[in-house]
């Protein structure tokens, strides 16, 4: 099952990001068997992070929640809101993201 995880960055996100970035990236890499796509969500001008979007392929909401709860950024309290939504794959065109 696919699960979309949307998170809203907290007011301290920018200040804390650099300090914990490598640990966060290492965690995401360790989860590559379930992580379909991940990335920061940005302001329209692309200058500020406003949150993140992750899509994972796991068997339950509990597994999706465990994935996000174990992210070092999440553990550090860098997000104010997390929404986990089950989804189904409608279109799959990863080439469309090339160069994004």
C-alpha positions as CSV (number, residue, x, y, z in Angstrom):
1,X,0.0,0.0,0.0
2,X,1.1,3.5,-0.7
3,X,0.9,6.2,2.0
4,X,1.4,9.9,1.4
5,X,2.9,11.7,4.4
6,X,2.7,15.4,4.4
7,X,4.4,17.5,7.1
8,X,4.3,21.2,7.9
9,X,7.6,22.7,9.0
10,X,7.7,24.4,12.4
11,X,9.0,27.9,13.1
12,X,12.4,26.5,14.1
13,X,12.9,24.3,11.0
14,X,15.4,26.4,9.1
15,X,17.6,26.9,12.2
16,X,17.6,23.2,13.0
17,X,17.8,21.8,9.4
18,X,21.6,22.0,8.8
19,X,22.4,20.5,12.3
20,X,20.4,17.4,11.6
21,X,20.5,17.1,7.8
22,X,23.0,14.3,7.5
23,X,21.3,12.1,10.1
24,X,18.0,12.7,8.4
25,X,19.4,11.8,5.0
26,X,21.1,8.7,6.4
27,X,17.8,7.6,7.8
28,X,16.0,8.1,4.5
29,X,18.7,6.1,2.7
30,X,18.3,3.3,5.2
31,X,14.6,3.1,4.3
32,X,15.1,3.0,0.5
33,X,13.3,-0.4,0.3
34,X,10.0,1.3,1.3
35,X,10.6,5.0,0.3
36,X,9.1,5.8,-3.1
37,X,9.8,9.5,-3.1
38,X,10.6,12.2,-0.7
39,X,11.4,15.9,-0.7
40,X,10.9,19.3,0.9
41,X,7.9,21.3,0.0
42,X,8.8,24.9,-0.7
43,X,7.4,28.4,-1.0
44,X,6.4,29.4,-4.6
45,X,9.7,31.1,-5.1
46,X,11.6,28.0,-3.9
47,X,13.5,29.9,-1.2
48,X,12.0,28.5,2.0
49,X,11.1,25.0,3.2
50,X,7.5,24.9,4.3
51,X,7.3,21.1,5.0
52,X,7.9,17.8,3.3
53,X,6.1,15.1,1.3
54,X,7.1,11.5,1.5
55,X,5.4,8.5,-0.2
56,X,6.1,5.1,1.3
57,X,5.1,1.6,0.3
58,X,4.2,-0.3,3.5
59,X,1.4,-2.6,4.7
60,X,-0.4,-0.4,7.1
61,X,-0.9,3.1,8.5
62,X,0.9,1.9,11.7
63,X,4.0,1.1,9.6
64,X,3.8,4.5,7.8
65,X,3.5,6.2,11.2
66,X,6.5,4.3,12.5
67,X,8.5,5.3,9.5
68,X,7.8,9.0,10.0
69,X,8.1,8.8,13.8
70,X,11.6,7.4,13.5
71,X,12.9,10.2,11.2
72,X,15.4,12.3,13.1
73,X,13.7,15.5,11.9
74,X,10.5,14.3,13.3
75,X,12.1,13.2,16.6
76,X,13.6,16.7,16.9
77,X,10.2,18.3,16.7
78,X,10.8,20.1,13.5
79,X,7.2,19.7,12.1
80,X,4.0,21.1,13.5
81,X,1.6,18.8,11.7
82,X,1.8,15.4,10.1
83,X,-0.9,13.9,7.8
84,X,-0.8,10.3,6.7
85,X,-3.1,9.4,3.8
86,X,-3.5,6.1,2.0
87,X,-3.3,6.4,-1.7
88,X,-3.3,4.3,-4.8
89,X,-1.0,4.6,-7.8
90,X,-2.9,6.1,-10.7
91,X,-0.1,7.3,-12.9
92,X,3.6,6.4,-12.6
93,X,6.0,8.5,-14.7
94,X,9.2,9.1,-12.8
95,X,10.9,10.4,-16.0
96,X,8.6,13.5,-15.7
97,X,10.6,14.5,-12.5
98,X,14.0,14.4,-14.3
99,X,15.7,17.8,-13.8
100,X,13.2,19.0,-11.2
